[in-house]
Amino acid sequence: MPHYGIQTSIIDWESTCVRPLWQCAHLPAFLAAHPHSHEADMFREEIGKISPLGALWLRGESERAEWRRAHKVLEWDGWEEGLIYQTLGLDEENDTASSSGHVGTGLLRLL
């Protein structure tokens, strides 16, 4: 007799991890490019219907965006000119590192 509802194995571990909610509470990639679109709002509305975890997800998504952007920069394994400023949405011309190599003030405010 087959056993329904019993998990016996996980087939694909790719992209599987355990992270704090602030890292996980973000829009899926297909919505992330337009976070203020009608579709993104619909997604948030549906998440909000999942109580009480949905409300917790919505809070993490709205309150921890800067943390996620900073983490994205820190976990990046390659380097590009202007990567930090582009990822964090900072104005590189008005907030560049000084000639002594110090990080700009906007980045320090974020961290």
SESERO-716462 format. One line per field, with one value per residue: x, y, z of N, C-alpha, C in turn. Coordinates in Angstrom, 1 decimal, always signed. Layout:
nX: X/...
nY: Y/...
nZ: Z/...
caX: X/...
caY: Y/...
caZ: Z/...
cX: X/...
cY: Y/...
cZ: Z/...
//
This chain:
nX: +0.8/+0.6/+2.3/+0.9/+1.7/+4.0/+7.2/+10.0/+12.4/+14.6/+14.9/+16.2/+18.7/+19.7/+20.1/+19.0/+18.6/+19.1/+18.0/+17.8/+14.6/+14.7/+16.3/+15.0/+12.5/+11.5/+10.5/+9.8/+12.1/+10.9/+9.2/+10.7/+12.0/+10.2/+9.1/+6.9/+4.8/+1.5/+1.2/+3.2/+2.0/-0.3/+0.8/+1.9/-0.5/-1.7/+0.1/-0.2/-2.6/-2.0/-2.1/-0.5/+1.9/+2.1/+1.8/+4.1/+6.1/+5.5/+6.2/+8.9/+9.8/+9.3/+10.7/+13.3/+14.8/+17.1/+19.0/+19.0/+20.0/+22.6/+23.7/+23.6/+25.7/+27.9/+28.0/+28.6/+30.7/+32.3/+33.9/+33.0/+33.5/+32.0/+30.0/+29.0/+27.8/+25.8/+24.3/+23.3/+22.0/+23.1/+24.3/+27.0/+28.7/+28.2/+29.0/+31.5/+34.4/+37.1/+40.4/+42.1/+41.1/+38.9/+35.6/+32.6/+30.3/+27.6/+27.5/+28.5/+26.5/+24.5/+25.6
nY: -1.2/+2.2/+5.0/+8.0/+11.4/+11.3/+12.3/+11.1/+11.7/+14.3/+15.6/+17.6/+19.6/+22.0/+25.5/+25.4/+26.4/+27.6/+30.5/+33.6/+35.3/+38.0/+37.8/+36.2/+37.2/+38.5/+39.8/+37.5/+36.7/+37.2/+39.3/+41.2/+43.1/+45.1/+46.3/+47.9/+47.3/+46.4/+43.6/+42.9/+44.0/+42.5/+40.0/+40.6/+41.0/+38.5/+37.0/+38.3/+37.2/+34.8/+33.9/+33.8/+34.1/+35.3/+38.0/+38.5/+37.9/+40.0/+42.2/+41.8/+42.0/+44.7/+46.1/+45.3/+45.8/+47.2/+45.7/+43.4/+44.3/+45.1/+42.7/+41.3/+42.7/+42.0/+39.2/+38.8/+37.3/+38.3/+41.2/+44.4/+47.6/+50.2/+48.5/+48.3/+50.8/+50.8/+48.5/+49.2/+51.4/+54.0/+57.3/+57.5/+59.6/+61.7/+60.6/+59.3/+57.2/+58.5/+59.7/+58.5/+56.0/+55.5/+54.5/+55.9/+58.3/+57.7/+54.9/+54.1/+55.1/+53.3/+50.8
nZ: +0.0/-0.9/+0.6/+1.3/+1.5/+3.0/+3.3/+1.7/+0.6/-0.6/-3.7/-5.3/-4.2/-5.0/-4.7/-2.2/+1.1/+4.5/+5.9/+7.6/+8.1/+7.2/+5.0/+3.3/+2.8/+0.2/-3.0/-5.6/-8.3/-10.9/-10.3/-9.0/-10.6/-11.0/-8.5/-7.6/-9.2/-10.4/-10.4/-8.5/-6.2/-6.1/-5.5/-2.9/-1.6/-1.7/-0.2/+2.2/+3.0/+4.1/+7.2/+10.5/+9.4/+6.9/+7.4/+8.9/+6.9/+5.1/+6.7/+7.1/+4.4/+3.8/+5.8/+5.8/+3.4/+2.9/+4.3/+2.8/+0.4/+1.1/+2.0/-0.5/-1.8/-0.2/-0.4/-3.0/-5.5/-7.4/-8.8/-9.8/-11.2/-9.4/-8.4/-5.7/-5.3/-7.3/-6.7/-4.1/-4.7/-4.5/-5.1/-7.0/-7.8/-6.0/-3.7/-3.4/-2.7/-0.8/-1.8/-0.1/+0.1/+1.7/+2.5/+1.1/+2.6/+2.4/+2.1/+4.6/+6.2/+5.6/+6.4
caX: +0.0/+1.5/+2.2/+0.7/+1.9/+5.2/+8.3/+11.0/+13.7/+14.6/+15.6/+17.1/+19.1/+20.3/+19.5/+18.3/+19.4/+18.4/+18.4/+16.9/+13.5/+15.0/+17.0/+14.1/+11.3/+11.6/+9.7/+10.4/+12.8/+10.1/+8.5/+11.7/+12.4/+9.2/+8.5/+5.7/+3.8/+0.2/+1.5/+3.9/+1.0/-1.2/+1.6/+1.9/-1.9/-1.9/+1.0/-0.9/-3.7/-1.5/-1.9/+0.2/+3.2/+2.1/+2.1/+5.5/+6.8/+5.3/+7.0/+10.3/+10.0/+9.3/+11.6/+14.7/+15.3/+18.5/+19.8/+19.2/+20.9/+24.0/+24.1/+23.9/+27.0/+28.9/+28.1/+29.0/+32.0/+33.1/+34.0/+32.9/+33.6/+30.7/+29.0/+28.4/+26.9/+24.7/+23.4/+22.7/+21.2/+23.7/+24.8/+28.4/+29.4/+28.1/+29.3/+32.6/+35.4/+38.1/+41.6/+42.7/+40.5/+37.8/+34.2/+31.8/+29.5/+26.3/+27.6/+28.7/+25.2/+23.7/+26.1
caY: +0.0/+3.4/+6.0/+9.3/+12.5/+11.0/+12.7/+10.1/+12.2/+15.6/+15.2/+18.6/+20.5/+23.2/+26.7/+25.2/+26.9/+28.1/+31.8/+34.4/+35.8/+39.2/+37.5/+35.4/+37.9/+39.5/+39.4/+36.5/+37.4/+37.7/+40.5/+42.1/+44.2/+46.1/+46.1/+48.6/+47.0/+45.8/+42.2/+42.8/+44.3/+41.3/+39.0/+40.9/+40.8/+37.1/+36.6/+38.8/+36.3/+33.6/+34.4/+35.1/+34.1/+36.2/+39.4/+38.5/+38.1/+41.4/+43.1/+41.6/+42.5/+46.1/+46.7/+44.9/+45.9/+47.7/+44.6/+42.4/+44.9/+45.1/+41.3/+41.0/+43.2/+41.2/+37.8/+38.8/+36.7/+39.0/+42.6/+45.3/+49.0/+50.8/+47.5/+48.7/+51.9/+50.4/+47.6/+49.9/+52.6/+55.2/+58.2/+57.4/+60.9/+62.5/+59.8/+58.4/+57.0/+59.5/+59.3/+57.6/+54.7/+55.3/+54.3/+57.1/+58.4/+57.0/+53.5/+54.0/+55.3/+52.1/+49.7
caZ: +0.0/-1.0/+1.7/+0.8/+2.5/+3.8/+2.5/+1.9/+0.2/-1.3/-5.0/-5.8/-3.2/-5.6/-4.2/-0.9/+2.3/+5.7/+6.1/+8.5/+7.4/+6.5/+3.7/+2.4/+2.5/-0.9/-4.1/-6.5/-9.4/-12.0/-9.9/-8.4/-11.5/-10.9/-7.2/-7.4/-10.2/-10.0/-10.1/-7.2/-5.2/-6.0/-4.8/-1.5/-1.1/-1.5/+0.9/+3.5/+3.4/+4.9/+8.6/+10.8/+8.7/+5.8/+7.9/+9.2/+5.6/+4.6/+7.5/+6.7/+3.0/+3.8/+6.7/+5.7/+2.0/+2.9/+4.8/+1.7/-0.6/+1.7/+1.9/-1.9/-2.1/+0.6/-0.9/-4.4/-5.6/-8.4/-8.5/-10.9/-10.8/-9.1/-7.9/-4.4/-5.5/-8.2/-5.9/-3.0/-5.2/-4.0/-6.2/-6.9/-8.0/-4.8/-2.5/-3.7/-1.7/-0.9/-2.4/+0.9/+0.1/+2.7/+2.0/+1.1/+3.8/+2.2/+2.4/+6.0/+6.8/+5.4/+7.2
cX: +0.9/+1.2/+2.1/+1.0/+3.2/+6.4/+9.5/+12.4/+13.5/+15.5/+16.6/+17.4/+19.7/+19.4/+18.7/+19.2/+18.5/+18.9/+17.4/+15.8/+13.9/+15.6/+16.0/+12.9/+11.5/+10.8/+10.5/+11.1/+11.9/+9.3/+9.5/+12.1/+11.4/+8.4/+7.2/+4.6/+2.5/+0.4/+2.2/+2.9/+0.1/-0.5/+1.6/+0.5/-2.2/-1.1/+0.3/-2.0/-3.3/-1.2/-1.2/+1.5/+3.3/+2.4/+3.5/+6.4/+6.7/+6.1/+8.5/+10.7/+10.1/+10.3/+13.1/+15.3/+16.8/+19.5/+20.1/+20.1/+22.4/+24.5/+24.4/+25.3/+28.1/+29.0/+28.6/+30.4/+32.8/+33.1/+33.8/+33.0/+32.2/+29.6/+28.3/+27.4/+25.6/+23.8/+22.7/+21.9/+21.8/+24.2/+26.3/+29.2/+29.3/+28.6/+30.5/+33.6/+36.5/+39.4/+42.4/+42.1/+39.3/+36.5/+33.4/+30.8/+28.1/+26.4/+27.8/+27.3/+24.4/+24.2/+26.1
cY: +1.2/+4.3/+7.4/+10.3/+12.3/+11.4/+11.7/+10.6/+13.6/+15.3/+16.3/+19.6/+21.8/+24.4/+26.5/+25.7/+27.3/+29.5/+32.5/+35.0/+37.1/+39.0/+36.8/+36.2/+39.0/+38.9/+38.4/+37.3/+37.9/+39.0/+41.6/+43.3/+45.4/+45.9/+46.8/+48.4/+46.4/+44.3/+42.0/+43.1/+43.2/+40.2/+39.3/+40.7/+39.4/+36.5/+37.1/+38.0/+35.1/+34.1/+33.4/+35.2/+35.1/+37.7/+39.5/+38.7/+39.5/+42.4/+43.0/+42.1/+44.0/+46.7/+46.4/+44.9/+46.3/+46.6/+43.7/+43.0/+44.8/+43.6/+40.9/+41.5/+42.3/+39.8/+37.7/+38.3/+37.3/+40.4/+43.4/+46.8/+49.6/+49.8/+47.9/+49.8/+51.6/+49.5/+48.3/+51.1/+53.9/+56.0/+58.2/+58.7/+61.8/+61.8/+58.8/+58.2/+58.1/+58.9/+58.4/+56.2/+54.4/+55.2/+55.6/+57.1/+57.7/+55.5/+53.3/+54.2/+54.0/+50.9/+50.1
cZ: +0.0/+0.2/+1.2/+1.9/+3.3/+2.8/+2.8/+1.5/-0.5/-2.6/-5.3/-4.7/-3.7/-5.1/-2.9/+0.2/+3.4/+5.9/+7.0/+7.6/+6.6/+5.2/+2.8/+2.0/+1.5/-2.1/-5.0/-7.7/-10.5/-11.6/-9.4/-9.3/-11.4/-9.6/-6.9/-8.4/-9.6/-9.6/-8.8/-6.0/-5.0/-5.2/-3.3/-0.9/-0.8/-0.3/+2.2/+3.9/+4.2/+6.3/+9.5/+10.0/+7.6/+6.3/+8.3/+8.0/+5.1/+5.4/+7.2/+5.3/+3.0/+4.6/+6.5/+4.2/+2.0/+3.4/+3.6/+0.7/-0.1/+1.6/+0.5/-2.3/-1.4/+0.1/-2.3/-4.6/-6.7/-8.1/-9.8/-10.4/-10.6/-8.6/-6.7/-4.6/-6.3/-7.4/-4.8/-3.4/-4.7/-5.2/-6.0/-7.0/-6.7/-3.5/-2.8/-2.6/-1.9/-1.5/-1.4/+0.9/+1.0/+2.0/+2.1/+2.3/+3.6/+2.5/+3.9/+6.7/+6.7/+6.3/+8.6
//
